[in-house]
Amino acid sequence: MQQPDPKEIMILNRIVVFSVIVFFIIIAAIYLLFISGKTGQYSDFEDYIFGTYVRIRISSKINPSTISKAIFAEMKRLEKKFDPYVESSIIYKLNHSEDWVEVDDETLSVIDLALKIARDTEGAFDPALGRLIQLWGFSKFTEREATGTFTVPSASEIAEAASKSGYQKIAIDYVNKKIKTNGAWIDLGGILKGYALKRAYQIAKEFDKSCHGFVETGGQIMILGPKYNKTNWVIGVRDPRGQPGENITIVYLSEGSVATSGDYERFFIVDNVRYHHILDPRTGYPANKAISATVISNDPVIADAFSTAAFVLGEDRWLFTRTVFPKYGAEVLLVTPKKRLLRTDNFKIYEMSDR
């Protein structure tokens, strides 16, 4: 019997080894394509929270539905906990107590942060205007809009509500974790969506650090990660006097948050005068030195609260906004009543598509 040629055996073995290597490379490539395809496709979810629609677009190795349900549940918890007009909420309890009220760590930290931002913006953002908000009817905007029952309060009513409002009245006992409003009514509407978006980001990343997409609620977006994990998201800044879908500029973001405060979302018109929900703490009337303010920040809480503050400060105090706000990580685009665009020095960077 003829013995196999050792050289032929060696060649055959090399062919077998090479074939096995190629096989595993193909399997790995298929697996990577599968994973890439799985995380490159986006799933969309929507719910109604904070009096507006919340939209989640997410791609993840974890079931996107599971992540979205967790985010929505957290937002509903925050809505219930901090709604100043629901008797079971901690804010309602604070507003209707004449004494110190013991609060949990989260409530203490959120209110403490709101007061800090109020001081940083010289009161342009004020989390203690609840009496004025209720007087103007914006606490039940949807109901009044449906029935057309908006009225303009009298000057004396505004003056009285303003005298009982203001962040300076809120006192905090840090040692005993207690808060006293001293007659003012807290309303965290100007910061709560930002805080909820921060929690949404944290929850999404707890499930999957590499997830990407965004969460959008009431004029604010929080980026979870670059589009397809490599490109910027293209975000339109609405033209405050245009039709829905018409933009005054475009920004490009792969991270962070962008929030817009405008006079076109919640408003009513009496005798051809527009009255909107962004009140000037100094006057008690709707602020009238801007029609839109957009803030970009890595922190969604800063973006939310500082967009309100920038709107209230308006064009009259633009120098303050331009020089001070970037120190807190807030880049601003302000649209004046005559539709002039004012930008902080670095805002234009976000308008560059090739950055």
N, C-alpha and C positions, 0 to 999 in steps of 0.2 A: 504494500500500500504506500502510495506516494505521500511523503510528509509535506505539510503546508510550508510554504516559503515564509520565513520569519519576517522578511520585508513586507510581504503582502499582509501578514497579520498586523504589523505595525501601522500600515496605511489604513487597514480596515478599522482598527481601534481609533485612529485619529478622526476618521470619518464619523464614527459613532459618537465620539466626544463632541465633535463640532456640531453634529446634528442635535445633540442634547442641549448644547449651549444656545443654539439658534432657537430651539423650541421654547426654552425658558425666556429668552429675550422677547419672543413673540407674545408669550403669555403675559409678561410684564407690561409690554406695550399696550396690549388689549385692556389690561387692568387700569393702566394710567389713563387711557382714553375713556374708559367707563367712569372713573372718578372725576376726570376733567369734565366730562359731559354732565355728570350728576351735579357738580358744584357750579357749572357754568349756566345752568338753566335757572330761571327765577320763578318763584311762586308768589302770588299776590293774595293778600288777605285784607279785609276791611271790617271795621266796627264803628259804632257811634259812641264816642266818649268825650267828655268835656264840652258837650254841646256842639260837637263838630265830628266830621268823619276822620278816623285814623286809618291810614293805609300803610301796610307793610309789604315791601318787596324784598325777598330774601332768597339767597342761594346758600345751601349748607349741606354738609355730609350727614348731619342729623336731620330728621324729619322736619321740614320747615313749618309744618302745621303745629307741631309740638312747641316749637319756639314761639310762634305767633300767639298761640293760646296762652302761654305763660306771660307774654308781654301785655296782652289785652287784659288778663286777670289782674296784673299789677296796676295797670292804669285805672281800672275800675275801682280797685282798692283805694288808690290815691284820690280819685274823684269823690268817693263816698266819705273818705276821712277828712278831706279839706274843703268840702262844699260849705260855704258860710251860711247857706240858706236851708240846710237840712238839719233838723234838730238833733240827730244822732251824731253829728260831726263834732270834732274837737274844736273847730273854728267857731261854730255856732255857740258852743259852751263858753268859749273865751269871750266872745262878743256880748254875751248876755249875762255875764257875771260881773259883779262890782268888786270882787275880791280876787286874790291870787288863785290861780288854777294850776294844779300840778299837771305836767305834760310828759309825754314819752320823749326819748332821745331824738327820734326823727323829727317830731314837731318842733322841738327846741332848736335843732340845727337848721331846719328850713326857715323858720321865722327869724332866727339870728342872722342867717345869710341874707334874707330879704331886707332886714334893717341895715346891714352893712352896705348893701348895694344902694339903698336909699341915701345913706351918708356919702358914699362915693360919687353919686350923681347929683349931690346937693339938693336932694328931695324931688328931682324930676321923676324918678321912679319912687312911688309911695305905696306900700302894701297895706295902708290903713285908711283907705278911702271908701270903705264899705257903705257908710251912711250916704255919701254922695252918689255912689253907684246905684243904690236902691232908690234914692230920690229921683234920679233921672230915668229910672225904669229899666236899666240895662241888666239888672239882676234877673229879670224875667223877660228877656228880649224876645224870645221865640213866641211866647204867648201874646205879648203886646203887638208884635209885628203882625200876627195872624188876625188880631181883632182891630188893629189900627187905633189903639188907645193911647198913643204917645202924646204927652203934653210937655211944654217947657216950664220947669219950676219957676217960681217967682224969685226975685233977687233976695228977698228976706229969707225964703226957705233955703236957698243955696248958702247964704251967709251962716245960717244957724247950723246946717249940716257940716259946713267947712270948719266951724268953730269946735266941733266935736270930733274932728278927724285929724289925721296926721301921724306919721311914724314916730314923731318925738314923744307921743303919749304912751307908746308901748314900753313897758318895763319888764326886764328879765332878771330873775333870781337864778343865777347859774349854779349856785351851791345846792339849792333845794329843787332845782328843775321846775321852776314855776314862772308863769307869765301873768301880767296884769295889763289890761288894755286901757284902763282909766277912761272908759267911755267911748273910745274909738272902736270902730269895727274893722277887723282885719279881713282883707280879701286878697288872696294869693293868685288871682287870675293872671297877673302879669309875670308870674314866675313858675307856676305849677306845670304848664306844658313843657317847659324846659327841663324841669326836674324829672318829669315823667319820661322824657326822651333820654335823659341820662340813665335812668333806671332801665329803660328798654335796651340801651346799648350794653349795659352791664349784664343783663339777663341773656341777651343774644350771645355774648362772648363767653359766658359761663357754660353755655351749651356747646358752642363751637367757636374757638378762637379765630378760626380762618373763615368764618362766614362773612358774606358781603352782601351789600344791598343798601336799603335805607328805610327809615320810619318817618312818616309825614303826618303832622297833625296841626290843623288850624293855622296855616301860613308859616309853619316851621318844619324843617327837615333835619334829621340826624343821620349822617352817613355811617353805615356799619362797616363799609370797606369799599375799595375802588370797584368800578364796574368791571365785571369779569376778572376781578382781582388785578387789573393792570391799567385801566384808563379812568379818566375823570367822569363824574356824573355831570350832565349838562342841566343846569337849573335856571329856569326863567324867573326873572323878577318882574312881577306884574306891573303893568302900566296902571297907576291908580285912577286914571281917568279914561282908560281904554276898556274894551270889552274883555270878558274872561277869556284867557288864552293869549291876549296881546301883552307883549313884554316890553319893558322900558330898557332892559339890558339882560345879558346872560352871564352867569357865573359858572365856573368849572371847579368842582370839588372832588377830592378823593378821600377826604376825611373832614371831621368837624361838623359844624351845624350852621345853618343860615335861617334867620327869622325875620319876618317882615311885619311891621305894625302899620296899619293904614286906616284911613277914615272911610273906607269903602265897604267894610265887612258888616259892621253892626252900626247902623245909623238910621235916623228918621229925618224927614224934612218938614218944617213948619214955616209957612210964609217965605218959601224959597231959600230958607237957611238950613244947611246941613248940620245936624247935631249927632255926633258920634260918641263912641264909648271910651275914648282915650281922654281922660279928664286931666286938666292942669291943676295940680294941687294948690297952686298959688291963687287961682281965681275961682275954682269950683266949677268952671265951665269947660266944655270940650276944648282941647288945645287947638290953636288955629294958625300956627307958624310952620306947618308942614302938612303934606298930604300922604306921605309915605316915608318910612325909615326902615332900612334893611341892615342887619348886622350879621357879620360872619365871625365866628369864634370857634375854637376847639371845644369850648364848654357850652353846651346847649342852654344852661341856666343863664350864663352871661349873654348869649345871643338873644334870648327871650326878654330878659329884664332890660337890657341896654337898648333894645330896639324901641321899647316903650319910652325910655328916658330920652333917647335921641329925638323921637317924635315930639315929645313935650317941649324940649329945649328949642327945637326948630331952628330956623335960619337966624333968628336974633342972637342965639347963643352958640352959633356954629363954631366959633373959635374955641370955646370950652370943649365942645364935643370932639373937635379935630385933634386937640392937643392932649386931652385927658383920657378919652375912651380907649385909644390903642394901648395905653399903659396897663389896662385890665384885659388885654387880649381881644378887644372889640374893634373891628374895622367896619366903617359905616358908609352907607350910601343914603343921602337924604334928598328927597324930592320936595322942593318948595311949592307953595301954592301956585306959583307961576310956572311950575314944571322945570325949574332949573335944577340940575343935578349937582350935588355937592358930595365929594368923596374924601375920606381920610386918605393919607398918603399911600397906604399899601392896598387899599381896596381894589385899585385898578389891576393889581397882579392877578386877582381871581377872575378878571374878565378876559384874561389871555388864554386862548384855547391850547396853545402849544407850550405852556409852562411845565 
